[in-house]
């Protein structure tokens, strides 16, 4: 197991200075192997339930995503997701506390993992004479090499130059990032192995707090439903029946501003509504208690109205994109809003059944992973480029601000733009792809496809893109 951790550290130090690709997947597989070996060493070959396998597969899927897409900014989030779901696979857990906190279990096991590995190595050396002899042999080898190598280097200038090159290649001061990356990977693999070696503990359900009286939960929920109903009515009147135009005119607000000022606020409203549902479920009446049916009806109504708010928020974003284009922030915000809407659907679907409701935390994690992985497969940069090209076809204007600085995923769509915008947007990507040949572990499908397209139709030389302050005409 220690050898696997050393291999993971060496691999990360040697490969992660290049672009991310298959190197992340190899490091993740090595960490998984270390966890399996550590788990087998305890004599318990059984994994932590079927959900442990699900979390492990999800973690490896996120680790494999950089081999397909080139959105380097998104790789930060998908790598964190791989680490979090890998921690869930190692630590187990059922409830909200486990799903929310145990993705960080591997981080909390960094220091204990080093101590666990050190104690295991010391015990192995103490038990086996062959291990002690190997340790003394390694020490003697290092002493011999240093003493005689130093003498030969002092006697010959050529040997001294070769020695300088050899020691310079492993000098931490020359490659600090590589050593930091390798050490980090080594420690994380040891933490994963120590988590896998721990005995499985049964998670106790959290104790319920004081149960509220009927008036304490019925009045706030009823009024909140009324507020939501009024908002939904206004949305239907404005969007479907094109009403309240005089109100918008008096406020001096056009449709673009109306969409922009509303979407992110509605995103916060959706998240807060989920918090209200969770709090009410914790302190509301138990199943079978008086008033439970009224409580469930009010919560279900609130969830349905919240879904209407999600639809309104996504419609606002659609208007916003129509007028101002798509960006990475708007893409991520829409993804989050979509996941919150899915959570409301899950609450409605599992609420009437107690056994299904217990699986809600896990279902929330699975759906969140599926939506994030789907975003990675679709590639936000590719979506942004596609929207920019379609807007150019409709308006005849290219908004360079939204399309500048995209990754190789955007090349198939940027290639469809007219000149000179096509070439000025593709030149930076072509320069990045035209560097020295990348090693196999740093390549991915998107970069390979972009190289093929740019080889067929290379961008023309010219000045950098001029950022245009393009704003479409507002609709009254």
N, C-alpha and C positions, 0 to 999 in steps of 0.2 A: 504493500500500500504506500509506504514512504517513497519507494522507487517511482510509483505512478505520479505522486505529487511532485517529485523532482523533475520528471519528464514533462509534466504540465507546465511547470515554471520555466524550464529551458525552452519549451516550444513557444510559450507566450513571449519570452524575451527575444527570441530569434525572429518571430513573425509579425508581432503586432505593431511594428514600426511602419509597416506597409498598410495599404488600404484593407479594410476589414472584408473578409470573405469566408472561405472554408476554414480559416484558422480558428475562428470562434467556435465553429462546430466541433473541430478536433479537440479543442480545450474542454468543451462541454462533455464530450464523450469520455475523455480522460477522467474528468471529475466524476462522471457516472460510474466508471469502472472502479475508481477508488472507493466510492460509496458501496458498491456491490461487494468488493473484496472485504471491506471493513465489516459490512453486515454479515457476510458469510463467516467471518472470524469469530463472531459471537455465538455461532451455532444455530442462528435463527435465519433460515433461508427465506422465510415468508416475508413478502413485502407488506407495507402498511396498508392493506386493504386495496380494493379495486381503484379507489380514488387516488391512491399513491401512484399507480401506473398511469392514470389519466394526467396527473400533474407532471409526471416525468416526461410523457410524450409531448405535452404542451411546451415544456421547457426546451426540449430538444428541437421542436419545431421553430420556436423563436430564435434559437441559436443558429438554425439553418437558413433563416431569412436573408442574411447578408450575402448568401451565395446567389440569390435571385435578383435583388434590388440594390440600387446604388444610393438610396436616400440616406446619406451618412448621418444627418441630424436625427432621423427617425431610428437609426440603429442604437442610439443611446437609450431610448425608451424600450425598444424590443430586447436589448441586452439586460436591462433592469427587470423586464418581465420574465426573461429566461431565468435569471437569478432568483426572483421571487417565487415562481412556480416550482423551481428545483428545490427551494427550501421547504415549500409545502409538501412536496413528495417525500422529503426526508423526515419531516417532523410530524406529519399527519394533522389531525384535528377536524372538527365537524362544524362548530358554531361560528358566529360572526367574529368572536375574539380570535379564533384560530386563523380564519381566512384573512383577517385584517392585520394581525400581528405576526403570525408565523412566517410570512414571506421574508421577514427580516431576521429569522432565526439563525441563518448561516452567518450573518454579520455579528450577531451576539456570540457566536461560537468561535470567532477568530482566535481570541486569546486562549479559551479553554482547549481549542484544537491543538495549539502548539504544545501546551502542557501535556495533553493526552498522548500526542505523538512522541514527545520526549520521554515520558514514563514508559511507554511501550518499547521504545528503542533501548532504554536502559535495562529494562527487564529482559529483553532478548539477549543483550550482550552478557548480562549476568548469568543467564541460564546456559548459554552455549559457549563452549571453549573455542569452537571454530570461529564464532563471531568475534571473540576477543582477539584471537590471532589475526583475523583479517583487519581489525582496527589497528593493531600494532604494525602490521605490514604496511597499511596506508600511511601511517605516521612516518615510518622509516623511509618509505618511498619519497615523501615530500621533503624530508630532511636531505636525502641523497641528491635529489634533483636541485634543490636550492643551493647546497654547498658546492657541488661539482659544477653545476651550470654557471654559478657565479664566478668560479675560478676560470672556467674556459672563456667566459665572456670577457674577463679582465685580460686574458692572454691574447685574444684575437678580436680585431675590430669588426670583422664580418659576422662572427658569432654574436658579438655584442649587439649589432644592428638587428640580427634575426631575433635575438632575445627581446629587444625593445619592441619589435613588431608583435611578437607573440604575447607579451604581457600587456601591450597596449590594446590588443583585441579584447582582452578581458578586464580592462581597467574601468571600474565603475564611474570614474570622473569623465571618461570619454563617451560613454553611452549610459547616462543616468536614467533616461526614460526606459530603456530596455531592462535594466536591472530592477527598476521600480515595478515594471509590469510583471516581470518574471517572479519577483518576490511576492507580489500581490496574488498572482495565480497560485503559487505554491501554498500560501497561507489559506486561501479560500478552499483549495482542494482538501487540505487537512481539516478545515472546519466542516466541510461536507462529510468527510469520512467519520469524524467524531460524532456528528449528528446521526449518521446511519448506525453507529455502534451503540447508541443509547437504547435502553429498553423502551418499548412502547408503553406510554402511559395513557390511561383512560381519562378522557376530558370530561370533567364534571360540568353539568349545566349550571349556568350562573343563577344565583338566587334572585327571585323576583323582589322588586321593591314594594312599597306600600301600594295596594290596589286603590285606585281613585274611585270616588263615589260617582254616581250617574251624572249629577249636575256638573261635576268637575271636568268630565270629558265630553259630555253631550253638547253643552252650550258652545265651547270653543270649536268643536268639529262642525256643528251646524252652521255657525256664523262663517267659518272658513269656507265651507262648501258654497254658501251664498255669495261670498266674495269671488270665488273662482267662477261661479255660474255667471255673474255679471260680466266678468272679463271675457269669458268664452262667448257670451252673447254679443259683446262689442266686436270681437274678432269676426264673428259670422256676419255681422252687419257691415263691417268695413270691407272684408275680403270678398264675401259671396255676393252681397247686394250693393257693393260699392257705395256704402252710406257714410255719413259723417264727413263728407268732403269739405263742407263748410267749416267744420271744427278744425280740420287740418289747415285750411286756408287761413283762418283767423290766427292760428298759432304760427303761421309762416313755415310749416313743415311740409316738405314734399315727400314722395314715396321712398326716395333713397334714404333721406334722414330718418323717416319713420321706421324703415327696416333696420337701419344701423343702430339707432338708439334702443331698439327693443330686444334684439336677439340675445345679447349677453346678459341683459337684465332677466329675461325669461329663463336663461340657463341657470342663473342663481336661484330663481324661484323654483325651478324643478328640483334642484339639489336640496333646497330647504324643505320642500314638500316631502321628499323621501325621509329626511330627518324627523319630520313631524309624524309620519307613518310609523317609523321605527320606535319613536318615543311613546306614541300612543299604544302600540302593540305591547310594549314592555309593562306599562302601568295600567292598561285597560283591564276590563273584566276577563276572568279566565273562561275557558270553554265550558259551556254548561251553566255558567253563572247567570243570574238575572241581568237582563239588559245586554247580553252578549250579541243577540241578533241585531239589535239596533246599532250597537257598536260596529259590527261587521258591515252593516248597510251603509253607515256614514263613511267608514274607511273606503269601502268599494266605490262609493260615489266620488270621494275625493280622488281616488286613483284614476277613475274614468275622466274626471275633469282635468287632472294633471296630464293625462295623455293628450287631451285637446290642447293644453298649453304647449306640450312638446310639438304637436303638429303646427301650432301657430309660430313657435320659435323657428322651426325648420323652414316654414314659409317665409318668415322674415329674412332668414339667411339666403333663401333663393332670390328674393328681391334684391338683397344686398349684393350678391354675386352678379346679378343681372346688370347692376349699375356700376359696380366697382371692381368686379373680377374676383377670382379665387386666390387665396393666399394660404400659406401653411398654417397660420393661426386659425383662420376660419375653417380649414379642413379639420384640424384637431378639435375645435370647439363643436363642430357638427357631429363628429364621431362620438364625443362625450355625451352630447344631447341625445343622440340615438341610443346609446347604451342606457342612459337614465330612463328613456322610454321603455326599453326592453325590461328594465327592472320593475317598472310599474305593471307591465304585463305579467311578469313572474309573480308579483305579489297578488294580483287578481287570480291567477291560475292556481296558486298553491294555498291561498288563504283558507278556503273551506275545509281543507284536509290537513290534519295536524302532522301526519308523517311526511307529507309532501312539503309542508312549511319548514320542517327541520332541515330539508335539503336546500332551502333557499340560499344560504351563504355559498354553498358549493356551485349551485346553478348560476349565481351572480358572477362568481369567478370564471366559470367556463364561458359564459356569454361574453364577458369582458375580454377574455383571451381571444375568443373567436372574432370579435369585432376589431380588436387591435391587429390581429394577424391578417384579417381581411384587408384592413387599411394598408398594411405593409405589402401585401401581394398586389393590391391595386396601384400602389405607389402614389403618394400625395403629389410629388413633382410631376408625374405623368398626368394626373388629373388637372393640375394647375395649367400645364401646357395645353391640354386639350380644351379647357374652357377659354384660354387666351386665343387659340386658333379659331374656335367657333365664334367668339366675339368679333374677331377680325373679319370673318366672313360676313357677319351681320352689319358691322359698323364701318368697316374699311380702315380701322385704326388699330395699331398694335400698341398695347400698354406695356412698355418695356419694363416698368417698375415691378410688375407682377412676374415677369418671365425671366428677369436677369438673375443669374446665380443658381439656376436649377441644376440638378445632377444629370447624369447620363440617361436616366430613365425618361427624361423629357425629350430626348433627341428625336424619336420617331414623329412626334407632333411638331416640334420646332422646325423640323425639316420641311414642313408643309407651308410655312410662312413665306410671304413674298420677300424679295430682296429690296433694300439692303438689311432689313431687320433679321432675316433668316441668318445671314452670315455673321452679323455683329453679335447675335445671341449664341451662335454655335462656336465661335472662335475660342472663347475661354474653355468650353468643354473639350474641344479638339486639342487644345494645348495641354490640358490635364491628361487626356487619354493618349497623347503622343509621347509621353515620357518613356523611359527605358521599359523594356518588357517586364511586366509584373510577374511575380512567381505564381505558380498554380493556385496556391492557397489564398491569394488576394484578388483573384478574378471572380467575376460573377456574370450571370447571363445578360444583364442590362448593359454592362460595359462592353461586352463582346458584341452585342447587337449594335450598339452605338458606333463602335469602331467600323463595323461593316458598312453602315450607312454613310459615315463620314468618308470612308475610303471611296465609295461610289460617287459621292457628291461632296467634295471638300468645300468648306466655307471660303468665300472670296476674301482676299486681304482688304483691309480698310480700317477706318478709325473706329474707336469704341462706340457703343450704342449711346445715343442721346436720350436721356430720360425725359419723356414727354409728360407734362401735367395734363393728362387726358381725363376729362370728366364728361360722360355722356349727358345729354340734355335731360333735365328732370321732368317727370310726368306730374301734372297738376292733379 
